[in-house]
Amino acid sequence: MDFRDVARSAFIGYRENLQDALSGLTSSELRWQPSPNSNHALWLTSHIARVEGIWITRYIGG
C-alpha cells in the first residue's frame, strides 16, 4: 500500500461522512448561512469537491 491508496481511502471515507451529514437536510437548510459573510453548505461542498479534484488529479492520479 502506497500513499495513493491511503489518500484514496481517506477521500472515500470523507465523502461518505459528508453524504451522511448532508442527507436529510432541506433545500433551505443547505442554503442557510450563519451570518451574511459566511457560505452555505452547498457552496462549501462544491468548493471541497473542486479542491479535492485538484488534489486527486495532481497527487493521486485520476
PDB file of N, CA, C and O in Angstrom:
ATOM      1  N   MET A   1       0.848  -1.175   0.000  1.00  0.00           N
ATOM      2  CA  MET A   1       0.000   0.000   0.000  1.00  0.00           C
ATOM      3  C   MET A   1       0.893   1.237   0.000  1.00  0.00           C
ATOM      4  O   MET A   1       1.768   1.377   0.854  1.00  0.00           O
ATOM      5  N   ASP A   2       0.668   2.135  -0.965  1.00  0.00           N
ATOM      6  CA  ASP A   2       1.450   3.373  -1.006  1.00  0.00           C
ATOM      7  C   ASP A   2       0.557   4.553  -0.638  1.00  0.00           C
ATOM      8  O   ASP A   2      -0.610   4.370  -0.289  1.00  0.00           O
ATOM      9  N   PHE A   3       1.105   5.760  -0.716  1.00  0.00           N
ATOM     10  CA  PHE A   3       0.386   6.952  -0.282  1.00  0.00           C
ATOM     11  C   PHE A   3      -0.884   7.170  -1.096  1.00  0.00           C
ATOM     12  O   PHE A   3      -1.850   7.739  -0.587  1.00  0.00           O
ATOM     13  N   ARG A   4      -0.899   6.731  -2.342  1.00  0.00           N
ATOM     14  CA  ARG A   4      -2.099   6.894  -3.172  1.00  0.00           C
ATOM     15  C   ARG A   4      -3.263   6.079  -2.610  1.00  0.00           C
ATOM     16  O   ARG A   4      -4.401   6.548  -2.575  1.00  0.00           O
ATOM     17  N   ASP A   5      -2.971   4.873  -2.177  1.00  0.00           N
ATOM     18  CA  ASP A   5      -4.009   4.028  -1.583  1.00  0.00           C
ATOM     19  C   ASP A   5      -4.549   4.639  -0.289  1.00  0.00           C
ATOM     20  O   ASP A   5      -5.755   4.625  -0.040  1.00  0.00           O
ATOM     21  N   VAL A   6      -3.662   5.163   0.513  1.00  0.00           N
ATOM     22  CA  VAL A   6      -4.068   5.800   1.766  1.00  0.00           C
ATOM     23  C   VAL A   6      -4.931   7.027   1.467  1.00  0.00           C
ATOM     24  O   VAL A   6      -5.971   7.227   2.094  1.00  0.00           O
ATOM     25  N   ALA A   7      -4.500   7.841   0.515  1.00  0.00           N
ATOM     26  CA  ALA A   7      -5.259   9.046   0.158  1.00  0.00           C
ATOM     27  C   ALA A   7      -6.625   8.680  -0.413  1.00  0.00           C
ATOM     28  O   ALA A   7      -7.627   9.297  -0.053  1.00  0.00           O
ATOM     29  N   ARG A   8      -6.680   7.691  -1.293  1.00  0.00           N
ATOM     30  CA  ARG A   8      -7.973   7.251  -1.850  1.00  0.00           C
ATOM     31  C   ARG A   8      -8.924   6.827  -0.742  1.00  0.00           C
ATOM     32  O   ARG A   8     -10.093   7.211  -0.732  1.00  0.00           O
ATOM     33  N   SER A   9      -8.418   6.039   0.183  1.00  0.00           N
ATOM     34  CA  SER A   9      -9.232   5.563   1.292  1.00  0.00           C
ATOM     35  C   SER A   9      -9.745   6.741   2.123  1.00  0.00           C
ATOM     36  O   SER A   9     -10.907   6.756   2.530  1.00  0.00           O
ATOM     37  N   ALA A  10      -8.891   7.710   2.370  1.00  0.00           N
ATOM     38  CA  ALA A  10      -9.294   8.887   3.148  1.00  0.00           C
ATOM     39  C   ALA A  10     -10.371   9.684   2.415  1.00  0.00           C
ATOM     40  O   ALA A  10     -11.344  10.116   3.032  1.00  0.00           O
ATOM     41  N   PHE A  11     -10.209   9.883   1.112  1.00  0.00           N
ATOM     42  CA  PHE A  11     -11.210  10.627   0.341  1.00  0.00           C
ATOM     43  C   PHE A  11     -12.551   9.895   0.318  1.00  0.00           C
ATOM     44  O   PHE A  11     -13.605  10.525   0.407  1.00  0.00           O
ATOM     45  N   ILE A  12     -12.514   8.583   0.201  1.00  0.00           N
ATOM     46  CA  ILE A  12     -13.757   7.795   0.198  1.00  0.00           C
ATOM     47  C   ILE A  12     -14.460   7.924   1.547  1.00  0.00           C
ATOM     48  O   ILE A  12     -15.671   8.134   1.605  1.00  0.00           O
ATOM     49  N   GLY A  13     -13.705   7.798   2.615  1.00  0.00           N
ATOM     50  CA  GLY A  13     -14.280   7.933   3.950  1.00  0.00           C
ATOM     51  C   GLY A  13     -14.845   9.328   4.185  1.00  0.00           C
ATOM     52  O   GLY A  13     -15.919   9.488   4.765  1.00  0.00           O
ATOM     53  N   TYR A  14     -14.110  10.330   3.731  1.00  0.00           N
ATOM     54  CA  TYR A  14     -14.568  11.712   3.883  1.00  0.00           C
ATOM     55  C   TYR A  14     -15.867  11.928   3.110  1.00  0.00           C
ATOM     56  O   TYR A  14     -16.799  12.546   3.626  1.00  0.00           O
ATOM     57  N   ARG A  15     -15.935  11.421   1.872  1.00  0.00           N
ATOM     58  CA  ARG A  15     -17.139  11.570   1.053  1.00  0.00           C
ATOM     59  C   ARG A  15     -18.339  10.916   1.728  1.00  0.00           C
ATOM     60  O   ARG A  15     -19.429  11.488   1.756  1.00  0.00           O
ATOM     61  N   GLU A  16     -18.140   9.730   2.267  1.00  0.00           N
ATOM     62  CA  GLU A  16     -19.239   9.037   2.947  1.00  0.00           C
ATOM     63  C   GLU A  16     -19.719   9.825   4.162  1.00  0.00           C
ATOM     64  O   GLU A  16     -20.923   9.927   4.395  1.00  0.00           O
ATOM     65  N   ASN A  17     -18.794  10.379   4.933  1.00  0.00           N
ATOM     66  CA  ASN A  17     -19.172  11.181   6.099  1.00  0.00           C
ATOM     67  C   ASN A  17     -19.906  12.451   5.685  1.00  0.00           C
ATOM     68  O   ASN A  17     -20.872  12.849   6.336  1.00  0.00           O
ATOM     69  N   LEU A  18     -19.459  13.081   4.620  1.00  0.00           N
ATOM     70  CA  LEU A  18     -20.116  14.286   4.124  1.00  0.00           C
ATOM     71  C   LEU A  18     -21.533  13.969   3.649  1.00  0.00           C
ATOM     72  O   LEU A  18     -22.471  14.710   3.945  1.00  0.00           O
ATOM     73  N   GLN A  19     -21.688  12.870   2.915  1.00  0.00           N
ATOM     74  CA  GLN A  19     -23.022  12.463   2.461  1.00  0.00           C
ATOM     75  C   GLN A  19     -23.950  12.215   3.644  1.00  0.00           C
ATOM     76  O   GLN A  19     -25.112  12.620   3.616  1.00  0.00           O
ATOM     77  N   ASP A  20     -23.451  11.562   4.670  1.00  0.00           N
ATOM     78  CA  ASP A  20     -24.249  11.311   5.870  1.00  0.00           C
ATOM     79  C   ASP A  20     -24.657  12.622   6.540  1.00  0.00           C
ATOM     80  O   ASP A  20     -25.793  12.765   6.992  1.00  0.00           O
ATOM     81  N   ALA A  21     -23.735  13.573   6.603  1.00  0.00           N
ATOM     82  CA  ALA A  21     -24.010  14.846   7.267  1.00  0.00           C
ATOM     83  C   ALA A  21     -25.047  15.675   6.507  1.00  0.00           C
ATOM     84  O   ALA A  21     -25.849  16.379   7.120  1.00  0.00           O
ATOM     85  N   LEU A  22     -25.033  15.594   5.172  1.00  0.00           N
ATOM     86  CA  LEU A  22     -25.935  16.422   4.367  1.00  0.00           C
ATOM     87  C   LEU A  22     -27.262  15.747   4.064  1.00  0.00           C
ATOM     88  O   LEU A  22     -28.237  16.421   3.733  1.00  0.00           O
ATOM     89  N   SER A  23     -27.310  14.428   4.174  1.00  0.00           N
ATOM     90  CA  SER A  23     -28.541  13.721   3.820  1.00  0.00           C
ATOM     91  C   SER A  23     -29.664  14.122   4.773  1.00  0.00           C
ATOM     92  O   SER A  23     -29.459  14.263   5.979  1.00  0.00           O
ATOM     93  N   GLY A  24     -30.825  14.296   4.219  1.00  0.00           N
ATOM     94  CA  GLY A  24     -31.985  14.652   5.028  1.00  0.00           C
ATOM     95  C   GLY A  24     -32.177  16.135   5.243  1.00  0.00           C
ATOM     96  O   GLY A  24     -33.216  16.554   5.753  1.00  0.00           O
ATOM     97  N   LEU A  25     -31.184  16.952   4.862  1.00  0.00           N
ATOM     98  CA  LEU A  25     -31.351  18.396   5.008  1.00  0.00           C
ATOM     99  C   LEU A  25     -32.248  18.929   3.895  1.00  0.00           C
ATOM    100  O   LEU A  25     -32.192  18.457   2.760  1.00  0.00           O
ATOM    101  N   THR A  26     -33.057  19.896   4.226  1.00  0.00           N
ATOM    102  CA  THR A  26     -33.917  20.519   3.217  1.00  0.00           C
ATOM    103  C   THR A  26     -33.105  21.502   2.382  1.00  0.00           C
ATOM    104  O   THR A  26     -31.974  21.844   2.727  1.00  0.00           O
ATOM    105  N   SER A  27     -33.691  21.945   1.296  1.00  0.00           N
ATOM    106  CA  SER A  27     -33.028  22.930   0.442  1.00  0.00           C
ATOM    107  C   SER A  27     -32.724  24.206   1.232  1.00  0.00           C
ATOM    108  O   SER A  27     -31.657  24.800   1.077  1.00  0.00           O
ATOM    109  N   SER A  28     -33.650  24.611   2.058  1.00  0.00           N
ATOM    110  CA  SER A  28     -33.442  25.813   2.890  1.00  0.00           C
ATOM    111  C   SER A  28     -32.293  25.614   3.867  1.00  0.00           C
ATOM    112  O   SER A  28     -31.489  26.521   4.077  1.00  0.00           O
ATOM    113  N   GLU A  29     -32.215  24.438   4.458  1.00  0.00           N
ATOM    114  CA  GLU A  29     -31.134  24.160   5.404  1.00  0.00           C
ATOM    115  C   GLU A  29     -29.787  24.124   4.695  1.00  0.00           C
ATOM    116  O   GLU A  29     -28.790  24.588   5.248  1.00  0.00           O
ATOM    117  N   LEU A  30     -29.738  23.588   3.496  1.00  0.00           N
ATOM    118  CA  LEU A  30     -28.482  23.530   2.742  1.00  0.00           C
ATOM    119  C   LEU A  30     -28.000  24.917   2.318  1.00  0.00           C
ATOM    120  O   LEU A  30     -26.806  25.130   2.106  1.00  0.00           O
ATOM    121  N   ARG A  31     -28.939  25.856   2.199  1.00  0.00           N
ATOM    122  CA  ARG A  31     -28.578  27.220   1.783  1.00  0.00           C
ATOM    123  C   ARG A  31     -28.509  28.211   2.947  1.00  0.00           C
ATOM    124  O   ARG A  31     -28.277  29.402   2.739  1.00  0.00           O
ATOM    125  N   TRP A  32     -28.710  27.717   4.170  1.00  0.00           N
ATOM    126  CA  TRP A  32     -28.683  28.589   5.347  1.00  0.00           C
ATOM    127  C   TRP A  32     -27.271  29.102   5.597  1.00  0.00           C
ATOM    128  O   TRP A  32     -26.303  28.348   5.493  1.00  0.00           O
ATOM    129  N   GLN A  33     -27.153  30.390   5.928  1.00  0.00           N
ATOM    130  CA  GLN A  33     -25.865  30.998   6.244  1.00  0.00           C
ATOM    131  C   GLN A  33     -25.896  31.503   7.681  1.00  0.00           C
ATOM    132  O   GLN A  33     -26.809  32.245   8.045  1.00  0.00           O
ATOM    133  N   PRO A  34     -24.937  31.126   8.499  1.00  0.00           N
ATOM    134  CA  PRO A  34     -24.923  31.569   9.889  1.00  0.00           C
ATOM    135  C   PRO A  34     -24.773  33.080  10.037  1.00  0.00           C
ATOM    136  O   PRO A  34     -25.211  33.658  11.031  1.00  0.00           O
ATOM    137  N   SER A  35     -24.157  33.709   9.053  1.00  0.00           N
ATOM    138  CA  SER A  35     -24.026  35.166   9.040  1.00  0.00           C
ATOM    139  C   SER A  35     -23.967  35.619   7.585  1.00  0.00           C
ATOM    140  O   SER A  35     -23.694  34.808   6.700  1.00  0.00           O
ATOM    141  N   PRO A  36     -24.215  36.886   7.327  1.00  0.00           N
ATOM    142  CA  PRO A  36     -24.202  37.365   5.938  1.00  0.00           C
ATOM    143  C   PRO A  36     -22.851  37.195   5.231  1.00  0.00           C
ATOM    144  O   PRO A  36     -22.800  37.141   4.002  1.00  0.00           O
ATOM    145  N   ASN A  37     -21.780  37.114   5.985  1.00  0.00           N
ATOM    146  CA  ASN A  37     -20.445  36.981   5.392  1.00  0.00           C
ATOM    147  C   ASN A  37     -19.956  35.539   5.313  1.00  0.00           C
ATOM    148  O   ASN A  37     -18.798  35.296   4.973  1.00  0.00           O
ATOM    149  N   SER A  38     -20.820  34.591   5.619  1.00  0.00           N
ATOM    150  CA  SER A  38     -20.416  33.183   5.585  1.00  0.00           C
ATOM    151  C   SER A  38     -21.021  32.487   4.368  1.00  0.00           C
ATOM    152  O   SER A  38     -21.878  33.040   3.679  1.00  0.00           O
ATOM    153  N   ASN A  39     -20.563  31.283   4.124  1.00  0.00           N
ATOM    154  CA  ASN A  39     -21.045  30.492   2.987  1.00  0.00           C
ATOM    155  C   ASN A  39     -21.986  29.402   3.475  1.00  0.00           C
ATOM    156  O   ASN A  39     -21.889  28.932   4.608  1.00  0.00           O
ATOM    157  N   HIS A  40     -22.897  29.013   2.593  1.00  0.00           N
ATOM    158  CA  HIS A  40     -23.825  27.942   2.942  1.00  0.00           C
ATOM    159  C   HIS A  40     -23.212  26.584   2.611  1.00  0.00           C
ATOM    160  O   HIS A  40     -22.173  26.503   1.956  1.00  0.00           O
ATOM    161  N   ALA A  41     -23.861  25.528   3.069  1.00  0.00           N
ATOM    162  CA  ALA A  41     -23.328  24.168   2.938  1.00  0.00           C
ATOM    163  C   ALA A  41     -23.136  23.759   1.482  1.00  0.00           C
ATOM    164  O   ALA A  41     -22.165  23.071   1.165  1.00  0.00           O
ATOM    165  N   LEU A  42     -24.035  24.163   0.590  1.00  0.00           N
ATOM    166  CA  LEU A  42     -23.886  23.786  -0.820  1.00  0.00           C
ATOM    167  C   LEU A  42     -22.637  24.422  -1.434  1.00  0.00           C
ATOM    168  O   LEU A  42     -21.916  23.768  -2.187  1.00  0.00           O
ATOM    169  N   TRP A  43     -22.383  25.681  -1.119  1.00  0.00           N
ATOM    170  CA  TRP A  43     -21.182  26.333  -1.644  1.00  0.00           C
ATOM    171  C   TRP A  43     -19.933  25.647  -1.099  1.00  0.00           C
ATOM    172  O   TRP A  43     -18.991  25.367  -1.840  1.00  0.00           O
ATOM    173  N   LEU A  44     -19.940  25.381   0.210  1.00  0.00           N
ATOM    174  CA  LEU A  44     -18.777  24.733   0.818  1.00  0.00           C
ATOM    175  C   LEU A  44     -18.528  23.357   0.216  1.00  0.00           C
ATOM    176  O   LEU A  44     -17.383  22.973  -0.021  1.00  0.00           O
ATOM    177  N   THR A  45     -19.601  22.621  -0.030  1.00  0.00           N
ATOM    178  CA  THR A  45     -19.463  21.287  -0.617  1.00  0.00           C
ATOM    179  C   THR A  45     -18.880  21.362  -2.021  1.00  0.00           C
ATOM    180  O   THR A  45     -18.019  20.559  -2.381  1.00  0.00           O
ATOM    181  N   SER A  46     -19.346  22.325  -2.819  1.00  0.00           N
ATOM    182  CA  SER A  46     -18.798  22.451  -4.181  1.00  0.00           C
ATOM    183  C   SER A  46     -17.335  22.884  -4.138  1.00  0.00           C
ATOM    184  O   SER A  46     -16.534  22.439  -4.959  1.00  0.00           O
ATOM    185  N   HIS A  47     -16.987  23.738  -3.200  1.00  0.00           N
ATOM    186  CA  HIS A  47     -15.589  24.163  -3.061  1.00  0.00           C
ATOM    187  C   HIS A  47     -14.706  22.971  -2.668  1.00  0.00           C
ATOM    188  O   HIS A  47     -13.623  22.784  -3.224  1.00  0.00           O
ATOM    189  N   ILE A  48     -15.173  22.178  -1.716  1.00  0.00           N
ATOM    190  CA  ILE A  48     -14.432  20.990  -1.294  1.00  0.00           C
ATOM    191  C   ILE A  48     -14.213  20.053  -2.485  1.00  0.00           C
ATOM    192  O   ILE A  48     -13.117  19.527  -2.672  1.00  0.00           O
ATOM    193  N   ALA A  49     -15.262  19.849  -3.286  1.00  0.00           N
ATOM    194  CA  ALA A  49     -15.157  18.949  -4.444  1.00  0.00           C
ATOM    195  C   ALA A  49     -14.134  19.463  -5.455  1.00  0.00           C
ATOM    196  O   ALA A  49     -13.357  18.681  -6.003  1.00  0.00           O
ATOM    197  N   ARG A  50     -14.129  20.773  -5.705  1.00  0.00           N
ATOM    198  CA  ARG A  50     -13.149  21.331  -6.654  1.00  0.00           C
ATOM    199  C   ARG A  50     -11.726  21.136  -6.146  1.00  0.00           C
ATOM    200  O   ARG A  50     -10.844  20.724  -6.899  1.00  0.00           O
ATOM    201  N   VAL A  51     -11.506  21.429  -4.880  1.00  0.00           N
ATOM    202  CA  VAL A  51     -10.163  21.305  -4.309  1.00  0.00           C
ATOM    203  C   VAL A  51      -9.719  19.844  -4.295  1.00  0.00           C
ATOM    204  O   VAL A  51      -8.577  19.539  -4.639  1.00  0.00           O
ATOM    205  N   GLU A  52     -10.615  18.942  -3.900  1.00  0.00           N
ATOM    206  CA  GLU A  52     -10.255  17.525  -3.893  1.00  0.00           C
ATOM    207  C   GLU A  52      -9.962  17.031  -5.302  1.00  0.00           C
ATOM    208  O   GLU A  52      -9.065  16.210  -5.497  1.00  0.00           O
ATOM    209  N   GLY A  53     -10.709  17.523  -6.286  1.00  0.00           N
ATOM    210  CA  GLY A  53     -10.440  17.145  -7.671  1.00  0.00           C
ATOM    211  C   GLY A  53      -9.034  17.532  -8.089  1.00  0.00           C
ATOM    212  O   GLY A  53      -8.349  16.772  -8.773  1.00  0.00           O
ATOM    213  N   ILE A  54      -8.613  18.700  -7.681  1.00  0.00           N
ATOM    214  CA  ILE A  54      -7.246  19.156  -7.975  1.00  0.00           C
ATOM    215  C   ILE A  54      -6.232  18.243  -7.296  1.00  0.00           C
ATOM    216  O   ILE A  54      -5.259  17.816  -7.917  1.00  0.00           O
ATOM    217  N   TRP A  55      -6.465  17.945  -6.013  1.00  0.00           N
ATOM    218  CA  TRP A  55      -5.537  17.075  -5.279  1.00  0.00           C
ATOM    219  C   TRP A  55      -5.443  15.701  -5.924  1.00  0.00           C
ATOM    220  O   TRP A  55      -4.351  15.166  -6.115  1.00  0.00           O
ATOM    221  N   ILE A  56      -6.588  15.141  -6.253  1.00  0.00           N
ATOM    222  CA  ILE A  56      -6.593  13.800  -6.838  1.00  0.00           C
ATOM    223  C   ILE A  56      -5.851  13.784  -8.162  1.00  0.00           C
ATOM    224  O   ILE A  56      -5.024  12.907  -8.414  1.00  0.00           O
ATOM    225  N   THR A  57      -6.155  14.761  -9.007  1.00  0.00           N
ATOM    226  CA  THR A  57      -5.505  14.826 -10.318  1.00  0.00           C
ATOM    227  C   THR A  57      -4.008  15.035 -10.171  1.00  0.00           C
ATOM    228  O   THR A  57      -3.221  14.391 -10.865  1.00  0.00           O
ATOM    229  N   ARG A  58      -3.613  15.914  -9.292  1.00  0.00           N
ATOM    230  CA  ARG A  58      -2.204  16.288  -9.168  1.00  0.00           C
ATOM    231  C   ARG A  58      -1.369  15.243  -8.420  1.00  0.00           C
ATOM    232  O   ARG A  58      -0.237  14.962  -8.813  1.00  0.00           O
ATOM    233  N   TYR A  59      -1.907  14.678  -7.368  1.00  0.00           N
ATOM    234  CA  TYR A  59      -1.085  13.844  -6.482  1.00  0.00           C
ATOM    235  C   TYR A  59      -1.408  12.344  -6.525  1.00  0.00           C
ATOM    236  O   TYR A  59      -0.539  11.511  -6.271  1.00  0.00           O
ATOM    237  N   ILE A  60      -2.638  12.015  -6.841  1.00  0.00           N
ATOM    238  CA  ILE A  60      -3.020  10.614  -6.795  1.00  0.00           C
ATOM    239  C   ILE A  60      -3.138  10.032  -8.195  1.00  0.00           C
ATOM    240  O   ILE A  60      -2.827   8.863  -8.425  1.00  0.00           O
ATOM    241  N   GLY A  61      -3.575  10.838  -9.097  1.00  0.00           N
ATOM    242  CA  GLY A  61      -3.839  10.368 -10.460  1.00  0.00           C
ATOM    243  C   GLY A  61      -5.312  10.054 -10.609  1.00  0.00           C
ATOM    244  O   GLY A  61      -5.898   9.343  -9.793  1.00  0.00           O
ATOM    245  N   GLY A  62      -5.917  10.608 -11.690  1.00  0.00           N
ATOM    246  CA  GLY A  62      -7.355  10.479 -11.935  1.00  0.00           C
ATOM    247  C   GLY A  62      -7.810   9.087 -11.865  1.00  0.00           C
ATOM    248  O   GLY A  62      -8.997   8.815 -12.049  1.00  0.00           O
TER     249      GLY A  62
END
